Amino acid sequence: MNIQIFGKSKCFDTKKAERYFKERRVKFQAVDILRYGMSQKELQSVARAVGLEALVDWKNPDAALLKYLAYDGDKLEKLFDDPRLIKTPVVRNGKQATVGYEPDVWKTWE
């Protein structure tokens, strides 16, 4: 397994995801999404795996703008430019990915 956890330092679900993998002694790479962001290829890969709508943090007040963008490419570009709009944690295992706290899915990866 090659686990990457993209999260925000103050996100409770990100901390829970990191704890989940630590308890199972699974090595992972933690990436602060606000500081380092995601590459465009990573973002596209996650969007293909989970869907664009699941990737958006709709609780963020700035996310309302995404509803008015017509094309998915424009929405992805906005998420790339402003990673605060991405729901965390984003957990990647190769081409597989989850958004949010999803321990049931992670069990199938082991």
C-alpha positions as CSV (number, residue, x, y, z in Angstrom):
1,M,0.0,0.0,0.0
2,N,1.1,3.5,-0.8
3,I,-1.2,5.7,1.3
4,Q,-1.2,9.5,1.0
5,I,-3.4,11.6,3.3
6,F,-4.1,15.1,2.1
7,G,-5.6,17.1,5.0
8,K,-5.8,20.3,6.9
9,S,-3.9,20.6,10.2
10,K,-7.0,21.6,12.2
11,C,-9.4,19.1,10.6
12,F,-10.7,16.6,13.1
13,D,-11.4,14.0,10.4
14,T,-7.9,14.3,9.1
15,K,-6.5,13.5,12.5
16,K,-8.8,10.5,12.8
17,A,-7.7,9.2,9.5
18,E,-4.0,9.5,10.5
19,R,-4.8,7.8,13.8
20,Y,-6.6,5.0,11.9
21,F,-3.5,4.1,9.9
22,K,-1.1,4.6,12.8
23,E,-3.0,2.1,14.9
24,R,-2.8,-0.5,12.1
25,R,0.9,0.3,11.6
26,V,0.4,1.3,8.0
27,K,2.9,3.8,6.7
28,F,1.4,6.8,5.1
29,Q,2.5,10.2,3.8
30,A,0.7,13.2,5.3
31,V,0.4,16.3,3.2
32,D,-0.9,19.6,4.5
33,I,-3.3,20.5,1.6
34,L,-3.4,24.2,2.6
35,R,0.4,24.5,2.5
36,Y,1.4,22.2,-0.3
37,G,-1.9,21.6,-2.2
38,M,-2.4,18.8,-4.7
39,S,-0.9,18.5,-8.1
40,Q,-3.3,18.8,-11.0
41,K,-2.8,15.1,-11.9
42,E,-3.5,14.0,-8.3
43,L,-6.6,16.2,-8.2
44,Q,-7.9,14.7,-11.5
45,S,-7.2,11.2,-10.3
46,V,-9.1,11.7,-7.1
47,A,-12.0,13.4,-9.0
48,R,-12.2,10.3,-11.3
49,A,-12.2,8.0,-8.3
50,V,-14.8,9.7,-6.1
51,G,-16.6,12.2,-8.4
52,L,-16.2,15.9,-8.5
53,E,-19.2,16.7,-6.2
54,A,-17.9,14.5,-3.4
55,L,-14.5,16.4,-3.5
56,V,-16.1,19.8,-2.7
57,D,-16.4,21.0,0.9
58,W,-19.9,22.5,0.6
59,K,-19.7,23.9,4.1
60,N,-17.1,26.4,2.9
61,P,-18.9,29.7,2.1
62,D,-16.8,30.2,-1.0
63,A,-17.9,26.8,-2.4
64,A,-21.2,28.3,-3.6
65,L,-19.3,29.8,-6.5
66,L,-18.6,26.3,-7.9
67,K,-22.4,25.7,-8.5
68,Y,-22.3,28.4,-11.1
69,L,-19.3,27.1,-13.1
70,A,-20.6,25.3,-16.1
71,Y,-17.7,22.9,-16.9
72,D,-16.1,20.3,-14.7
73,G,-12.7,21.5,-15.9
74,D,-13.4,24.9,-14.6
75,K,-14.5,23.5,-11.2
76,L,-11.3,21.4,-11.0
77,E,-9.2,24.5,-11.8
78,K,-10.9,26.4,-9.0
79,L,-10.3,23.5,-6.6
80,F,-6.6,23.5,-7.7
81,D,-6.3,27.2,-7.2
82,D,-8.1,27.2,-3.8
83,P,-7.5,24.0,-1.8
84,R,-9.6,25.3,1.1
85,L,-12.6,24.2,-1.0
86,I,-11.5,20.5,-1.0
87,K,-13.2,18.3,1.6
88,T,-10.7,16.6,3.8
89,P,-9.1,14.1,4.4
90,V,-8.4,12.9,0.9
91,V,-6.9,9.5,1.2
92,R,-5.2,8.0,-1.8
93,N,-4.0,4.5,-2.4
94,G,-2.7,4.4,-6.0
95,K,-5.7,5.1,-8.2
96,Q,-8.2,4.4,-5.4
97,A,-9.3,7.4,-3.2
98,T,-11.7,8.4,-0.6
99,V,-12.9,11.8,0.7
100,G,-13.8,12.2,4.3
101,Y,-13.5,9.6,7.1
102,E,-14.1,6.2,5.4
103,P,-12.6,3.4,7.5
104,D,-14.9,0.8,5.9
105,V,-13.3,1.5,2.5
106,W,-9.8,1.6,4.0
107,K,-10.3,-1.9,5.5
108,T,-10.7,-3.3,2.0
109,W,-7.3,-1.9,1.0
110,E,-5.4,-3.9,3.6
